[in-house]
Amino acid sequence: MPISDSAVIRRIALVFEVTILCVLILATRCANYRDVFVAGNVYFTDADCYARMTRVRICAEHPGTIIRYHDFENFPQGTTPHTTVPLDYLILGLAGLLKPFTTQAIDVAGALISPFLAVALGGFLLWWAKRVKLRFYWALLLIIALSPIIVHGTELGRPDHQSLLMLLLTVAVCAECSLQIAPSRFWSLTSGFVWGLALWVSFYEPAVLLLLIALFYAICDRQQFTNRVSRIGWMVLAATVVAALLIERRVPHIPIFGIDPMFTNWSRTIGELMPAAVIDPIWFRWCGWLLIAIPFLVWFSRRCNFRDTTERRALPIMLALLVPCYLLTLWQVRWAYFFALLFAIILPILLVAFKQRWLAWSVFVVSLFPILQAWDARLWPNESERVRHAQARMEGVEWRALATRIRSSDTHAFMAPWWLSPCIAYWSGQPGVAGSSHESLSGIIDSARFCLTNDTETACEILQRCRVDWVFVYDSDRTLLNASAILKQPVPKEPLVYVLDRTPSRAPSFLQLAAGNGFGKLYTINHFP
């Protein structure tokens, strides 16, 4: 049967839309490629990424392994991590596909996994928006492609579980919206399965959002708990969670913030765990100026006549998620990823408040100005920013050179500042006393105490107890500032780390300088007194 001209035009338009969307997503996610691919090697953007990649390497060396214990951080106790297996084997699967093209398949796969997930996220949203007939779906797609906070969560060189969570939770939220628009077995199955996978990846953000969904149904739509279609989804959710528990064979980690004062002190040194101020202009850089108009758009949307039931039925459940996510972002910036995603999804629904399409698009385009300003500063940085990035690249290369010096088939633990420990562990294959996760808090405290002490006996006791063979010394000013913030102790006169950094010749007899460069020094344990 011949294809009509209109069908051909629609297919060409779809191919054009997909191409433009993929180009935008990959261009923004890969804007930092100079910082990731340096001197023929791959450098990841965050300390947690190196811990994830250490897991992937272990899985590659021992296929089928389910990692439930980390012996490469918080040495010698190790940790029972909150990270789970899905992203490990997703990266490993991508590495298998890349093997014919590179000799560093695992590292390249780790660098590319989040941009690939972002493309999948964009492709799903394009398909879903057309399926539910959103009128302003390109507003949604442009926020997904350009929002700096969404880009950060899925950027090149960031193999973090947040990128997988962003995809899964977006699918889950859109499934819930579709169930509000037109209940179906397909969306119920999709909802249950994807919520279950999200809980498998992390039992924090998905559990909170699922609880909000359940509360919404309990208050506004109790049939979602009782009707036959919904029961299928809840059963699939339960089965997926049970399967995850059987595979992981451990109780899901539920983070409890603010109980340990040391954790509170440490968390204040981490950007994602910091609060976001209500009046901080960063909100506009994340979402654009239309963010401030949400209450007014909601009010006008409720008063206007919708063309169909899509926007009217999807709006309440989206607001039930968006408002709590905003409040959670005020508490911890890590919620900003999901707030921005929810804002992007609700935006086309709210733009129907404008009676004229041209006016809606004009207001939206103007609202993107803060986002475009952020990209202008990033793509064309000033001189000081260029110098900072160049120094960071050189620092990574030099630290990698130091870390490779302690490679060995035997176990020789090292001590280093906590934010450097994961990358040193990944490059050297040796365990570190500290780590970048809150499960490594005891090792982080030991590392901070070692940095702040000016008593050689105390330093010796820490090294002996932690069974350390190597000590990495970073810039003493930054190290001491961080250690002081964690322990809430003033910096003493001539702490040991200052001596090791500035005057190695005055180092205690049990520490011998083994190597050094412009960014760090490596000491070996000569003998303990």
N, C-alpha and C positions, 0 to 999 in steps of 0.2 A: 504493500500500500504506500503510495507516494507521500512524502512529508510535505506539509503545506509550507508556504513561504513564512507565515507567522511563526510556525514551530521552529524553523531554521533561524529566524531572527532571535527568538527567545534563547535558543541554545548558544548562539554566538554571543548574546548579551551575558549569559551565565558564565561562559568561558572568560569573557572580558572581566566580569566582576571577580571571579575567583583569582584570576591572574593579578589584578590590581591589589586585591586583599593580601595575597601571599607575598607580593613584592613589598608592600607597606610593612607587614608583620616582620618579615625577615630583615628588611633594611633597618628598622628600629632596634630589633633584638641584637643585630650583629654590628651595631655602631661602635662597640667596644672591642672590635676584633684585634686592634693593635695591642691591647692590654692582655689579650688571651693567648694569641699565637706570637710568641716572642722567641727569637733565636732558635727556631726549629723545634720548640717545645710548647706544651700547653700549660697555661697557668690559670687556675680557677679563681673566681672572684671573692669567695668567702672561705673562712676557716672550716665551716661545716661541710663545705663541698669536698674538701680533701678527706674528711672522715667518711663521707659517703663513698668516695672513690676507693678508699682503702677496703671497704666492704665489697665493692664490685671486684676489685683485684682478687680478694680471697675467694669469691664465688667463681671467678674465672679459673683459678688454680685448683679449686675443688668443686667441680660442677655438681649442682644439686644441694649445695650447702645452704642451710637456713641459719643465718647468723643471729644468735641470741645473746652473745657475750662479746665485749670488746676488750681484748688484752693489749691493744695498742694505745690506749689512753687511760689516764688515772692509774698508771702503773705504781705499785705491783698489784693493787686490788682489782683493777679493771672496772668495767661498768656493765650494767644490764641496760642497754640502750632503748630509747623510745622509737628509734628508726625500725622500719619493717621491710619485708622482702620485695614488695612489688616493684619499686623503683630500681632496686639492685638489678633484677633480671631484665627490666625494660632497657636499662643502659647496656647490659651485657648482650641482649638481643641485637641492639643497634650496632654494637661493636662487631658482632658476627657479620653483619651486612657490610661493614666498612673494611673488613680485613683485606679484601682484594685491592683496596685503594690506598692504604696507609700502613706503615709499620707501627704506628701508635694508635691502634684501633680503639683501645679502651679509653685513652685520654681524649681522643677526638670525639668518641661517642658521648663521653661525659660533657664535653663542651657543647655538643649539638642537641642533646636531648631536650633541653628546655625550649629552644626555638622551634623544634619539631612539634612539641606539645602545644606551643602557641599557635602554630599553623593549624593543628587539629582543632584547637579551641575556636579559632576564627572560622574554619570551614563548617564546624557544627553550628555555630551561631548564624551563619549565612543560610544554611539549610533550614534551621528551625524557624528563623524569622520569616522566610518565604512560606514555610508550611503553615504557620499561624497567621500569615498575612499582615505582618506589622507594616505600617505605612512609612515609617521613618527609620527603617532598619539600618540604613547606612550611617545614621548618627551613632547607633550602637557599635557598628563595625569600626568606625573611625576612633571612637574612644578606646576600644580594645586594641587597636593598632598603635595609637599614639600616646595614651596615658603613661607618663613616666613611671608610676608606681606599678602598673600592670606589666610594663616592659621590664622593669627591674626584677620582678618575680619570675620572668621567663627569658631572661637575657642569655646571650652566649656565655659559656663558661660558668654557668651556675646550675650544676646538677643537684638541685635541692628539691625536697619533697613538696615544697610549696607550689611548684609549677604543675606537678601532677594533681595536687589538690585543687588548684584553680580550674583545671579542666573538668575533673570529676564533679566538683560542687556546682560548676556552671551547668553541666548536663543535668544534675539533680534538680537544681532550681528551675530550669526550663521545663523539666518533666513535670514538676509540681504546677507550674503555670499552665501547662497543656492540660493537665487533669482538671484544672479549674475551668478551662475553656470548653473542653469536650472530653469527658472521661473515656478512657479506652484501656483495653488490656495491655496494649503495647507500651503505653506510657507508664502504666502501673508497674509492669515488669522492669522497664528501664529505670524508673525511680528507685525501686527496691534494690536492684542490683548495684546501681551506681552509688547510692547511699552506703551500701555495705562495703563496696570497694574503698570509698572515702574513709570510712571508719577503720578499715584495715590499714590504710596509709598513715592515719593519725587519729587519735581518739580525743583530740582537743577541738579544733574549729568545726569539724563535721558534727561532732556530738552536740555542740552548742547550737548550730544552725538547725539540726534535726529536732532538737528540743523546741526551738522556736516554731518550727513547722507544726509539731505535735500540739503545741499550745494554741496555735492559730486554728487548727482543725477542732480542738476541744471547745473553743469559744465560738467560732464562726461557722464551722462546717462539720458537725459530728458524724455525718454520713461517711466521711472519708475513713472513719474507723470501722464502719459496720457494713458498708455495701460490698457486694461480691467482687467487683473490680479492684477495690482498694485492698481487700484482704489478700489478694494475690501478691500485690506489691509488698505488704508487710511480711508475708511468708518468705518471699525471696530475700528481703532484707535480713530476716533472722537466719535463713540458711547460709547466706554469704558471710555473715558475722561468725556463725558457728564454724564454717570452713576455715576462715581466717584464724580463729582460735586454735583449731586442730593443727594447722600448718605451723603457726608461730609457737604454739605450746607455751604461752605465758599470758598473764593477765595484762590487758591493755594499760598503757601508762597514762595516768590522769595527772597532769601537772597541777601542783598546788603552789601558788605564788604568794610570796610575802611572809611565810612563816619563819624561815631561817634568815636572820639579819644579814649573814654573810651572802646569802643568795640575793637578797635585796640590794646590797651594796654592789655586787658583781653585775646584776641585771641593769643597774643604772649606767654601766659603761657600754651597754649594747644598744645600738640604735633601734632595733626592732622591738625591744622591750620598753622603750621610753614612751611617755605619753605624747599625744599630739594636742597642742593648744587649740582652743576654739577659734582664736583670731589669727592663727598662723596662716600666712599666705600660701603655704605649701598645699592646702586644700584645693586652691584654684589651679595650681600647677598639676595636681593629680586629675582633676575632673573638669576644669573650666569654670567660667563665671556662672553658668546655668545652675551650678550647685546651690547657690544662694537663693535661687528662684523656686526651688522644689516645693516649699509650702504653698506658694501662690499657684504654681502649676497644678498641684494636687487639688486645690480649691476650685480652680476654673475647670479642671478635667471632670470633676464630679457634677458640675453644672452644665457642661456642654453635652450635645447629643453625639454619641459615638456612632460611627458608621456601622459597626457590627459589635458583637459581644466580646471580641478579643481583648481590647484594652480594658473594658469595664470589669471583666471577670479576673484578669491577671493583676490588676492594680492592688487590691487589698493584700494579697499574700506577699507581693513584692515590698509593700510598705512595712509589713510585719517583720520582714528581714532587714530592710534598709535602715530603719531607725535604730534597732539594737546594735547593728554593726557600726553605725556612726558612734554610738556611745562607747562601744568596745574599742574603737580606734582612738577615742579620747584617752583611754586607759593604756593601750598598747598599740604601737604603730603597726605591728605585724598584722592587725586586722584590716589595715588599709587596702591590702590586695583584694580582699573579698568585698569591702565597701565599694571600691572603685568598680569591680565587676557588677555588683548589684546596681550601682548607679547607671552603668552603661546599659544594662538590660531594661531598667525602668524608664530611661530617657525617651525612647521612641513612644512609649505608652503615654508619657506626660506631654509630649509635643503635640498631641491631638487637641490640646487646649487652644492652639492657634487655629483659627478658622481658615486662614489662607496658608497654603503650603509654602509659598514663597517667603512669607513672613517667618514661619517656623524655621525654614532653612537659613534665612538671613540671621536670625537671632542665634541659632546654633553655631554657625560659622564664626560669628563675632565672639561667641563665648569661648572659642578655642584659643584665643589670643594668649592667655597665660601658658597653656600647654606648648604652643609654638615658640613662645619666648624661652621656655625651658630647653627645648630642642635646639634653639639657636645658640644658647650658651654652651650646650653640650657638644654640638657639631663643630662650632667655631669658638673654642675656648680662648680666653685671654692668655697672655704670656705666662703668668704665674701658674695657671691650670695646666698648661702644656708642660711646664717644667716639673710640676708635681707628678703628672702621669709618667713622664720620662724617668724620673727618679724611682717611682714605684716599680716600673719595669726592670730597671737596673737592680733594684733591691731584690726582686724575685729571683733574678738570674744569680746574683751573688749568694743568696741564701740557699738556693738549690745546690750550688757548688759546695758550700759548707756541709750541707746535709748528706751529700753523697759520700763524703769522706768517712762516715761512720757506718757505711754499709758492711754487713757481715752476716755469715750464716748462723752465727751465735747471737744470743740476746744480750744487748748492751744498752740499757735504758739511758735516756737523756732527760735533762731538765732545761726548759726554755720558757719564755713568756707564753701564757696560755693561748693567745691568738696565733702564735707561730707554731705551736706544737703539732696540730694536725698536718700541716704541709711538710714539716720535717719528718714526721712519722711516715707519710706517704712516700717521700723521696728516698728516705734512708732504709725503710723497712724495719725500723727499731721502735720500741714503745716509748711513749713520753709520760712523764709524771702528770702533766696538766692535760687539758683538752678544751674543746670549745663548747661542750654541752654541759647542762646543769648537773648531769650525773657525775661529771668530773670535778665537782666543786671541792672535794677534799684535796685533790691534786692541785687545783688552782690556788687554794689557800696555802698549801705547802710551797708552791712556786712563789707566791707573793711574800710569804714570810722569809724565804731565802733571799729575795731581792731587797727587802727592807732591813735585814739584820746587819749590824756592824760587829757582831760577835762571832769569831771563827768557830767557837765550840758549838754554837747554835746551828751555824751553817753546816758544820761537819755532821751533826746529829741528824739534820734533815736529809742530807745526801745519803748517809748510811741507812737510815730507816727506809728511804725510798729506793735503795739499791741502785743508785745512779752511777754510771760510768762516764758520762759526758755532760758538759754544761755549755749551753749556748747563751751568749750574752748579746743582747740587743742594745739599742740606744738607751743609755741609763736614765736620761731625763724622762722619756716617755714611760719606760718600765717602772720607774719609781712613782710616777704620778698615778699610774694604774694600780699598782700594789697598794699605795696609800689610800686610794679610793675604796678598794675592796676591804682592807683591814680596818679602815678608819683610824689609822695611826699616822702621826707625823713622820716625815722623813728624817732619820737620825743623821748625825754628823758622819760623813764619809762611810755610807753603807757599802757593803761588800761589792754589790753589783756596780757601783760607781768606780771602785778601784779596779775591778776586772775590765771595765769598759775603757777607762781613761788612762790608767797606769798599770798595765799588766805585769810590769817588773815587780810591783809590790804585792802581787797575789800571794795568798797563803801557800805554804809549801806543798799542801796536798792537791793543789790545782796547778796544772802545767799547761801553758799556752800551746795548743797544737796547730792552730791555723787561724787566720783572720783576714778580713778585707775591709773595705770602706763602710760596710753596713753591719758587721757583726764579728764576733770572735768565738772560737771553739776551744774549750778547755777539756783536758782529760784528767781523770782522777789518778794522781801519781801514787799516793799512799795516804791513809788516814793516820793521824797522830795517835 
